Structures are given as C-alpha cells and as structure tokens.
Amino acid sequence: MKVPAKKLGEGDVRVKVFTSWSGGKESCLACYKAMSAGFDVSYLLNVISEDGTRSRAHGLRSDLLVLQAAAIGIPIIQVKSTWNSYEAKFKEAARDLKHKGLKGGVFGDIDLPEHKDWVDRVCSEVGVESIEPLWRYDPKTVLTEFVNSGFKAIVINVKADLFGEDWLGREINAQFIADLPDTIHPCGEHGEYHTFVLDGPLFQQRVEITSSNTELKDGNWLLDISEYNLSAK
C-alpha cells in the first residue's frame, strides 16, 4: 500500500521514518519518493554480517555503505546479524528507532507478496507503519523512473547462468533496460542482479569507485569494490 505522509503526521509536523537500506536502486528510489511525499527519513537501517565486514543484502563492504550514507547526508545504522537472527535483529533495531520517535519504515518492495507480507508483519509487531512507495508499480516503470530522476547506479552482482561477467559495472540507463533479457524480472527481484547507487537527487556528494575486481562465487559474478571516495557534484 502506498502511504501518504499525512496518514502518519499531525498538522504540519514532518513524520520521522527510517529506510530499510541495501545501497541499491529500489531502496534508494523508495527513500527518494518517501521524502518527496513529505516524510523525514532520519536514518538508513542496514543489516550487515556478524563480523561487520559485509552487507547481508548484496555483500557490499560495510564501509562502502557508510560512505554512501555520508554522500547522501542521512545517518546509517548497521546491525550485525546472522541470516538466522536477521528478523530478530531487524526488529530490535526498529524498536530502538521507534523509541527515538520514528513512526514508520520505508521499504523498496515492488511485487513479491512474500516480501511485503514479511515487512507488514514485522512492522506491525514492532508498532511502526510500513511504507511501500514502489508497491505494485510496473517494474520497468520503476527502472525508468529511477534513471529519469537522475540516479546513477552500477551492477555489482549477477547470476552467472543469466549474465556474463561483462554485465558487472554496467550503468543502469536506458540501454541497460533495453538489453535486459525478457525472461527475468526487470528489477531483479528474484536475485537476478543487484546494484549500487553512486549519485542522484538524494546525494550531496558523489561516490567514486577507484578500484574493484570481479570474482565468480556460488554461481554469481561479483564486483568487489575495494577502494572508493567521495567527490563534489
């Protein structure tokens, strides 16, 4: 359900919320649309591995996501978790944010009912609203809006049985959308590919990648971004 800001707000007070953050295109676009609707996105909530080195969602270096958050200008909270404790740790972090006065969480789900069912249940159990700005949008419309809004993102993970190594590092643009196989979900909602956002209307600075390498792991081509910094826009 798309939730207007006024549903949670009182008068002219902007409603404080967090965004469930992967660093990729959907979480970024959902955050942008929520902010455009009047929500005050006060934190990015990101789950990382139990050793603190990588994100759970896409395997990105946790420091890279901290840098990305700095480029945007929104504080990031990184929660260490195993896959088995993911839900419990997420709910614990969301409760902490609720105690800070946050009323809801923004998520980037598009059309997978099992994902939205999880979000709705977890938020209900924590006592915050689930806000889904992209829900039931046409996936290609999501991609087109992301590009047309001025966001810049690259591919950092692809399934090796669907894509070649040469897809790593490709920019998400009109040509990318045209080249996507018709047999996959256009936004990669089944894990066909993942992205990392470098710049866009949310960003105060741009993330610059200065060193990376590719590897084949567990049936996926991965772009391991190892060196990075911020630059002026």
Secondary structure, DSSP 8 states (H G I E B T S, - for coil): ----HHHH--TT---EEEEE--SSHHHHHHHHHHHHTT-EEEEEEEEE-TTSSBBTTT--BHHHHHHHHHHHT--EEEEE--STTHHHHHHHHHHHHHHTT--EEE----S-HHHHHHHHHHHHHHT-EEE-TTTT--HHHHHHHHHHTT-EEEEEEEETTTS-GGGTT-B-SHHHHHHS-TTS-TT-TTSSEEEEEEESTT-SEEEEEEEEEEEEETTEEEEEEEEEEEEE-
